[in-house]
């Protein structure tokens, strides 16, 4: 029986914490981190193409990633899948709880939605598509 491909989540510097990384790995998630691959001060447009080419799915708290025109263009051009945790006032423990509790939901969402996309994650664990692939690809024309 064929298993669906495993999603690799890339946790960017805005969300990266040892607690989150360890907890997600304990739940079976494949995790790559900003710190392991890039300079701390690397611009988003520097790492987005690399992460996308590897097929990794971005997890971030950086809401500006979905608003900045240069970054939106990079997401569209590179076919990036992005999840943004939009509840900025959560502490590390609460963030870890939210994301580990919806890990399976994140994986299914990433598999069932065409790249590129940007989805919002709220503190109740709900996921909503913010910008779909049609909207993002339209920016390139």
Order of alpha helices (4+ residues) and beta strands (2+ residues): beta-alpha-beta-alpha-alpha-beta-alpha-beta-alpha-alpha-beta-beta-alpha
